[in-house]
Amino acid sequence: MPIVQIHLLEGRTPERKAELIAAVTEACCRTLGSRPEAVRIILEEMKRENFGKGGKPFDL
């Protein structure tokens, strides 16, 4: 049973997240031979203020 955890910044629509879940599930099935019902996708959204890049907060 593949479990995929994805961290992303908040702000995407439920429709976009559903598309991501479908695409990642399909990739797991294609490459690992998994059944769709066995694939688990965990989306963890974080506030922009809690993410940094290049030594600075991302949203600055």
N, C-alpha and C positions, 0 to 999 in steps of 0.2 A: 504494500500500500504506500505509494508515494505521498509525502506530505511536503508541500511547497509553501514557504513563508516569504511574503513579499512586503517590504517596507516602502511606503510611499508618502509623499506629502499630501495632506488633506486637500480637498477641494474638487475632486472628480465626482462626476454624477454617478448615481447608481447604475445607469445604463453602461457607462464606460467601464466601471468595475466588473459588471456582468460580462462584458466583452473580453476583458482581461482574463477572468476566471475561465471562460470557455476556451480561449486561445491556449492558455497554459495547460489546461486539462487535455486538449487535443494533442499538444506537443508531448505530454507525458505518455499518452496512449500510443502515439506514433513511434516514439523513440524507445520506450521501455516495455511496450507491449501490455500496458495496464488497461484494465477495463475502466471506463469513465466513472462508474460508481465507486471505484476503489481509490480514486484520486482525491486528495484533500488539499484545498487551497486556503491559506490564511493571509488575509490582507491586514496589515497593521498600518494605520494612518497616524501621522504625527503632525503636530502644528509646525508651521514654518519657523516659528520662533525657537523651536527645539532642535533645529538642524543647522549645522555649520559647514562651511566649505572654504578652504584656503585660509583658515584661521579666523574667519569672520562669520557672524550669523548670516544665514542664507538670505534672509529677507532685507538685508541692508544693501 
